[in-house]
Amino acid sequence: MAEQSREIYTQHLSIPNLSDAAKEVLHRQLMSKYYMIMGEGSVFLLLMIIGIAQVRKAFRRESEFLARQKTFLHSVTHEFKSPVASLRLQIETLLKRNLSTEQQQLALGNALEDTDRLDQLLEKILVAARIDNGEVPIYTERLNLSESLKNGVNKLLRTYPHRDIIEHIEEGVYAQMDPWAFNSVVNNLVENALIYSPKDKPVEVSLKKEGNKTVLLVHDQGPGIPMDERKKIFQKFYRMSTSTGYKGTGLGLYLVEYFVKKHNGTIIVKENTPSGSIFEVTLETI
Ligand code: ADP
């Protein structure tokens, strides 16, 4: 099209006695055609570049997800194997007839802990699968968060009896929440704080009202979470490369964020001083 216009322009220029004004008009028309074609071409090129970038981004996201899923299968198999092996050991111990009552009690207690671990693991996987299918019902009620939090911390202290959890829990803090979901939020956040920080360092849990908001904070003195990982850790199956030494599925924080958002709340990660992280959940108080 540009070529045709140029040809017509050249032919017109060769017309004898063509005035300068007419030449000028012809030149302007040709230039405006050029600009139109260049403009259309640039828009088309820009759209193509944006399209390619989007496809590349989607492809990269999909491959990262597949890689995380692969790692998940690997770590989940490990997570299942150890309580099953331990359970087997407890049963074998119990089958020995000459055990004292205390020894029997100890083996039964350990076996119960193993079944609890298996149960929690299965629960996480099941809930994550239900979220994908949009099948997780939320039944909210006027929940006493102070009481629920204390119960959650006590339960974790039974699993981690040698750890120190410092509580700053304001009395009588209520929110419209699903008790089971709140329990899952507390359990995942506090257990992570215990797992990812040194055994001799305490974990701090606090609950307080701030205006019409309720703030739940979980502090630990572990290595902390780098800035560029603070969003990624909430993705399904995501585990930081530094966490390979710890057991885990990469599902805990995915569930936490899901439940917090379902209750119109927010969750952020901040830096603790001198080291560690602070998970801050904000909910609406009632
Ligand atoms: P999991 O703990 O089963 O791996 P989560 O979804 O609970 O899965 O956590 C995702 C990742 O976030 C963990 O693998 C770990 O790398 C990181 N993480 C979570 N909590 C903490 C914490 N308190 N301190 C340091 N890293 C953490």
Residues whose N, C-alpha, C, O or C-beta is under 5 A from the ligand:
A	BS01	ADP	N192 A193 Y196 D220 G222 G224 I233 Y238 R239 M240 S243 K247 G248 T249 G250 L251 G252 L253 Y254 S277
